């Protein structure tokens, strides 16, 4: 569905559901260089269980137009504007990777608009290696290769997808390849420069679920645990044999976790 947010054409998926004022809302926020398609399964599930689903392509990503936000705080400001435009009074906010930082920042700033918070593959701070940043800055395909390799567990790299004919490594690569030049770098830089994460997490009052993969090399379980420890109403859901790309590697386990809070 296309709408205008701050004068820019913006796309979000409803999971093929209907939007009704009487239903609870859930918002999905994707990671760096990605788009709404990473949340296809949860979007469809919650839409079919009578939730209003807003799975956004963030500005300058996927089908959405507009300038890419330069930092996490700007993304959170944009999200608040989108909720005003779409008349969403409150929602469960679900974010993966960079999206988890946006969700965290939003929940701290707008507690009354955050019914619950789910952070997938999260870390504060969220440092990005110099080699990855440098390659992304040059729009070098090596950046995609590095990120895609580091995002998958040993299970994912062996082609453990339960859907016949689907290769998780190649699916992740193709998704990043679709992003316009400089998109991946701008997102990675925003993650790398995110500051005061511990203080922001301590400011969150919403019920929070932190979902982590035990083989996550991008946002390690130890770092994700620290995020949870800084949020007063938080709990942890740990997925075995799972890397950073948990939405493709272990979609059923992620959905089981989300059902418990959204």
JOHU-V370503 format. One record per run of one state. SS is the DSSP state (A for helix, B for strand, O for the rest). FROM is the first residue (numbers start at 1). TO is the last residue. If there is no record, write none. Layout:
BEGIN
ss->(SS & SS)
from->(FROM & FROM)
to->(TO & TO)
END
This chain:
BEGIN
ss->(O & B & O & B & O & B & O & A & O & B & O & A & O & B & O & A & O & A & B & O & A & O & A & O & A & O & A & O & A & O & A & O & B & O & A & O & B & O & A & O & A & O)
from->(1 & 2 & 6 & 8 & 14 & 25 & 30 & 36 & 49 & 52 & 57 & 72 & 86 & 91 & 97 & 98 & 110 & 111 & 114 & 121 & 130 & 138 & 141 & 151 & 154 & 158 & 168 & 178 & 183 & 193 & 197 & 203 & 207 & 214 & 221 & 230 & 234 & 240 & 246 & 250 & 251 & 260)
to->(1 & 5 & 7 & 13 & 24 & 29 & 35 & 48 & 51 & 56 & 71 & 85 & 90 & 96 & 97 & 109 & 110 & 113 & 120 & 129 & 137 & 140 & 150 & 153 & 157 & 167 & 177 & 182 & 192 & 196 & 202 & 206 & 213 & 220 & 229 & 233 & 239 & 245 & 249 & 250 & 259 & 262)
END
